[in-house]
Amino acid sequence: MKFPKATILIYLTLLASMSYGQTQIDIDSLLKPLHDIKSSKDISAHHNAQAILNFGDRALPLLANRFADTALTEIHSDCREFVLTKGEVAIIMADKIEMMPYALLTHVQNCTLEFCKDNPNLIEYYLYPIRRNGMEIFQYRYNEWLKSNDRKKYGPYLSNKKRYY
């Protein structure tokens, strides 16, 4: 049976759009159980977090879609002494996949290179300035970074594959 080229093109376009939507649904369903963890230090050890990490950089724009979600979770930040939002969990996961350029995105320079003691989530140190400046602003800066040539140039150096923690 022969199909016209237009029919094949329409089919492939629909298939591609459905797979993107399914990926967002997958990421959201994997994030949900993370919101019930008690300590932020335990986020990356959860099997759902590992599944999100397996998506690689394809998950970054999908996680960024959730950055501005201010709904509270059950997760206590030992680093910042507050309860994390769902958006902050997405930020932590995105940073686990590919380390963020913290100073560029938060406009805060960590000259002493001090982070939260015994906490594997380096971005967690910056959550207070991110909240202060506004999640939407951080989300905008992050999305711009994702599209930037600088990210493409330095991305391999910031990849999770080279980080051991």
Secondary structure, DSSP 8 states (H G I E B T S, - for coil): ----HHHHHHHHHHHHHHHHHHHHHHHHHHHHHHTT-SBGGGGGGSHHHHHHHHHGGGGHHHHHTTTT---EEEEEETTTTEEEEHHHHHHHHHHHHB---HHHHHS---TT----TT-S-GGGGGHHHHHHH-HHHHHHHHHHHHHSHHHHHHHHHHBGGG---
